[in-house]
Amino acid sequence: MIDTRFYLWYCYDKNGRSVGMDRRDRRRKRRVRNQIISYIVAVVLLAGLVTGGFFGVRHISNAMEEKKQQEESQSQEESLAQAEAMDQTASEADGTGEETSETESVESQEEILEELVEACVADMSLEDKVAGLFIITPEQLTGVGTAIQAGEGTQEALKKYPVGGLVYFAKNIQSADQLKEMLAKTVSYATYPLFLGVDEEGGSVARVADQLKLTNVGPMADIGAGGDPGAAYTAGQTIGSYLKEYGFNLDFAPVADVLTNPDNKVIGDRAFGSDAALVSQMVASAVQGLQDTGVSACIKHFPGHGDTSGDSHEGAVETDRTAEEMQGTEFLPFQAGIEAGTDMVMVGHISAPGLTGGDAAPASINENIITGVLRRQLGYDGIVITDAMNMSAISEYYTADEAAIKALKAGADMILMPEDFVTAYEGVIAAVKDGTIDENRINDSLKRVYRVKYAGTLQ
């Protein structure tokens, strides 16, 4: 593992400039100057002793010492002035000044992050790599009925299955102290960094706020109706602040769906509204507010759940929107969230044959939608996670391992809550070993995951 703190200190100053060579040159010049002064003093002292002028020698010695100190002080001032002048000249020459230094610093940090990620992934076994692509419930991890604490069972399970993250629900939350302790112990048991996530949208979906009797920021529809993106930012920041306090680092929010179907009860007031432009502004602000607290945002449910009438928890859901309609409406908030820097995008189990030229496979396992639209068309290169794979829209038609393999081949990076975690995990490992999935496909996804997980360590 690379010690990034040492690496940054050794190679760069606070502005990101290389300082090693400049410092060595200045030290060498000071040593030479001090040696010359010492030789002069020695000669004068020797001359004074030969003539027997003790008091004269003492006076000369004191005078020379004072001169030496004055010269050193003056030399230091001149060196500092020259260094400042050189920095100023360089800044003026490129016309960017401090902005260039900041850019260089950012670029150097990105290079270090990439080295850190590459080293970590290269060190992992195939089994650990595959486990790192799953986010599951603590019950799926440990086999207990309801997880309200983390102990030896959690420790042993994380050692055997070092998953990428855990997602918690209302049943896991009893009190503030209990929640903090459970999450902190879980982190301490993990071999690799964990996502600790929750659905905390505000309004009717607020697991933490409702269980701990915190102030609920309210439905996103009410915030959207106010027309003020600043209110969306504040809501995201409020949610992120209390989630961070308890130990969460991932929120499956905000909802980026445009409510174009007023009869859609699944999304309803969870969406900011029915105007795509307004929803786009709100989503971008909510993402920024949330991530400014250090909690990753996950916008959902791509390619857009707002026009549907069915519930993918209960069965297949389809939209008849055309590609042109979706590009002009559904995609806009997702594009805004991506531009705002969202760490994650959740792909829903929505069939959109009008978008894919007839391919009715759910978006979460559809390469045309994940790779073709989200990656290539919208240019998103962050983490793509599926919606919960134990939902009926998937589990009624595919086994746990089939669904996980299809999602990864389609371009997803993380699998959320498969119907049977062990079956899905072992199925993906087997698929890599028999060549159904290229291990580089696994590596690419894991690198996206670790870029987010490690990015905070360099800030």
Secondary structure, DSSP 8 states (H G I E B T S, - for coil): ---HHHHHHHH--TTS---HHHHHHHHHHHHHHHHHHHHHHHHHHHHHHHHT-HHHHHHHHHHHHHHHHHHHHHHHHHHHHHHHHHHHHHHHHHT-THHHHHHHHHHHHHHHHHHHHHHHHHTS-HHHHHHTTEEE-HHHHH--SS----SHHHHHHHHHS--SEEEE-GGG---HHHHHHHHHHHHHH-SS--EEEE-EEETTEEHHHHHTT------HHHHHHHT-HHHHHHHHHHHHHHHHHHT--EE---B------TT-TTTGGGSS-S-HHHHHHHHHHHHHHHHTTT-EEEEEEET--TT--S-TTTS-EE----HHHHHHTTHHHHHHHHHTT-SEEEE-SEE-HHHHTS--S-GGG-HIIIIIIIIIIT---SEEEES-TTSHHHHTTS-HHHHHHHHHHHT-SBEES-SSHHHHHHHHHHHHHTTSS-HHHHHHHHHHHHHHHHHGGG-
